[in-house]
């Protein structure tokens, strides 16, 4: 009887507001290797990020589930459920994307095996530290997602299926950007540890991403090195991206910070409309049709 009551309570839980679980609709096998602005530098960087997502997204879910039973707020419980659903879809989509590159002899296996060993180590840390790590990475993914969505002139250079993957992912990362943070605040509320972990994650995340991107670049050097213009443009984009993202990144350390302080409302409405109208992505067709940016 207790089990049945618990199941009914879970089923009757209100749906999360603003967080929608959508299935991806893209074909990874038709995406060009240098899909981002025809720039090997930027394309390998995003592919390096993609290689971390299947394991990373599963860890984020794990860290939240560790303490889910300590969350009493029903609204936050609904958001956790939607967060888990979105991250599960992201993990699967990027696993499919990563598998598609193996046809071109990208050596992701050794790197992902190393990530798996790191994942085992991190999962043995205190649940508080695990959740703080997730908060830090969720801040990064929201910043990166926001940057991608704010630069349609760059996105216009992507293959259609690359847009479907990266824009869909960016939208959903922004939608659930507050969930892990709110869980951490509800259970622990220790901003000192949260900020300390962010500093450690920043160093590790940057070195990990650039190392794996460099390895991919060198595996593809016969095709990457001749594209001098694309590489210069990629370095320029990276420098510009870091400069523009820095204020939002630093806001994480401010007293009273909350992820929702960064307002993405207008740009989210714009891209949700584009995904529905231009790309006919089913998950966006059923949402209220917003007005496009002028």
Secondary structure, 3 states (H helix, E strand, C coil): CHHHHHHHHHHCCCCCCCCCCCCCCCCHHHCCCCCCCCCHHHHHHHHHHHHHHHHHHHHHHHHHHCCHHHCCCHHHHHHHHHHHHHHHHHHHHHHHHHHHHHHHCCCCHHHHHHHHHHHHHHCCCCHHHHHHHHHHHHHHHHHHHHHHHCCHHHHCCCCHHHHHHHHHHHHHHHHCCCHHHHHHHHHCCCHHHHHHHHHHHHHHHHHHHHHHHHHHHHHCHHHHCCCHHHHHHHHHHHHHHHHHHHHHHHHHHCCCCCHHHCCCHHHHHHHHHHHHHCCCCHHHHCCCCCCCCC
